[in-house]
Amino acid sequence: MGYWYLAIAICAEVVATLALKASDNFTHATSSTLCVIGYVVAFYFLSLVLKTVPVGIAYAIWAGMGIVLIAVISAVLYKQVPDLPAIIGMLFILAGVVIINVLSKTVSH
């Protein structure tokens, strides 16, 4: 169940971060509210994850997937397309997440 909670935490954090951008320094009520609610949901589910997944592993996956998803979605929504070095760096992050999940003995499936 921990990894399902982690997926929810990641999605909530991505929504919250995109809402933070849309809030325009918290001047738009709807996106500001969505941002706060998204982060509360993200941290709540991350706290549930930590009951079954080691904190370092959970945070590495949460942060890595959040970085990549936000970069991809913001490229589409906000036309903030990363340059080649940024894309290569994000591919390394994705590779790290895959290595952790596939090869690490620390991760329990």
Order of alpha helices (4+ residues) and beta strands (2+ residues): alpha-alpha-alpha-alpha
